[in-house]
Amino acid sequence: MYFELWIDNSRREEVIKKLKTVCKEVWEVSGNYDLIVCAESEDQIKVDGVLNWRRHYTC
C-alpha cells in the first residue's frame, strides 16, 4: 500500500532515514504532502516524527 505522509520538517533527515529502514519505497515529493511511502501496513509508518498520513489511492 502507498501512503501520503506529513512529517516534522525540523527532523526531516532522521525521519526519512528511519522510514527507509522499515518501508519498501520512500519518495520525497512536493505538493500537499511531504513523502509517499510503500509499506505493508499503517503500523510500519508509525514512526516518531510522522505527523499525519493517509492512503494514497492513485497508485
SVG drawing of the C-alpha trace seen along z (x, -y; Angstrom):
<svg xmlns="http://www.w3.org/2000/svg" viewBox="-8 -22 27 28">
<polyline fill="none" stroke="black" stroke-width="0.4" points="0.0,0.0 1.1,-3.5 0.7,-6.3 1.0,-10.1 2.9,-11.4 3.3,-14.7 6.5,-14.9 8.2,-17.1 10.5,-19.1 12.8,-20.0 13.7,-16.3 13.3,-15.5 16.6,-13.6 16.1,-11.5 12.5,-10.6 13.4,-9.7 16.3,-7.5 14.1,-5.6 11.3,-5.2 13.8,-3.8 14.7,-1.0 11.0,0.0 9.4,-0.7 9.8,0.8 9.9,-2.6 10.3,-6.2 9.7,-9.1 10.2,-12.8 7.6,-14.9 6.5,-18.5 2.8,-19.4 0.2,-18.8 2.3,-16.3 6.0,-15.6 6.5,-11.9 5.0,-8.9 5.9,-5.6 5.2,-2.0 4.5,0.0 2.7,3.3 0.6,1.7 0.0,-1.6 1.9,-0.1 5.2,-0.4 4.8,-4.2 4.0,-5.0 7.5,-6.5 8.3,-9.3 8.3,-12.5 5.5,-11.4 2.7,-13.8 -0.1,-12.5 -0.8,-10.0 -3.5,-8.8 -3.8,-6.1 -2.6,-7.1 -5.3,-5.8 -3.9,-6.7 -1.0,-4.2"/>
</svg>
